[in-house]
Amino acid sequence: MLLLAVDTATPAVTVALHDGESVVAESNQVDARRHGELLLPSVDKVLAEAGVTLEAVTGVVVGVGPGPYTGLRVGLVTASTFAAVLGVPVHGLCTLDGLAHAAGAAGIEGPFIVATDARRKEVYWARYEDPRTRVGEPAVDRPADIAEQVAGMPAVGQGALLYPEVFQDARAPEHQSAGALASLAAERLAAGLEFLPATPLYLRRPDAQVPKNYKVVTPQ
């Protein structure tokens, strides 16, 4: 087994290779505006570090969000393209689940919150009973609106660090790790569990929209 994992649903452009037992190579860069520029060089980097070619990959893992529209689609399109070209399966996982898995590796047992930056003064968030058990579906909210729901619980992710008045026990990790996402995927594959389709989990409409009531100009 050799899993190629990518996630661009957060400011982190993160790529990893996992052999079914452990992470063999990983690249993490944080730049919310350069997902498209950084992703493919990061893939090349981890392949070179592991001493393998892309053809050795047996499956592709991708974080499906939630995340902002532009960054999220870079990883999803890339992962789906790799899988189609190689003729291997693509396994979708919730990005927040990857952060929860990383939190478990950092020593958090639960219950706890994962919160990422959703921009517009909002967070994407979910509650976890433990690093592998999410309670309900991910949501997007203003931090002040969920203050009572998250009070007293540890929280990980950039969203928690941005709003310390609400997430008063913010902890590492701050950013997504494709290594953690790949490790979670390897566990789920070994257990015969299902994955999400490689389609984006937006939770809200994209920022870029067709203007309403625009004037149509036609030749006379």
C-alpha positions, 0 to 999 in steps of 0.5 A: 500500500502507498497512499498519497494524501493531499488537503488544501481546505485550509491555509495549509498546503499539505501532502504526505505518503503513507505505506499503510504502517506509517508516514514515509514523507510529508510536506506542509506549507501555510499560504492561503493564497498559493494553493495552486502554485504549491500543491504539485511541487509539494507532491514532487517533493514527497515522492522524491523524498520517499524515492518512489514515482507517482506510479507506485501510488495505490490510492489517493486520499483527499480532504473534502473540507469544509473549506473556502471554495477556491483553495478546497477545489485545488486539492480535490481536482488534483486528487481526482485527476491523479486517481483517474490517471493512475487508475486507483481509488480516491478516498475522501475524508472530512478535513476536520476529522484529519485535524481531530486525528492529529489532535489525538496524536498530540495527546488530546483524548476528548471531548474537544472541538475542531475549528478552522477559519471560515473567513467572514468572521466565522469558523467551520467546526465540529465536536468530537467525543474522541479523536475518531468519533465526531458528534454530528455534522460539521457546521459554519457559525460565528464564534459568539453564536456557539460560545455556550456549546464549546465552553470549557472544552479544549479546541484545536485548529486555526479557528480556535486560535483566532477567537480566544475569547470563545475558545479559551482552551486552544491547543495544537495542532493549528493546521491540517496535516496530510500525514494525519489524514493519511494515517486515518485513511489507512486505519479506515481501509484496514477496518473496511470502513467507507469514505466520502466521495471526492466532492467539496463540502462547502457548507455555504455558497462560494464568494464569487457569484454571478451578479444579479440584475446585470444589464445585458448588452445586445447589438441593435 
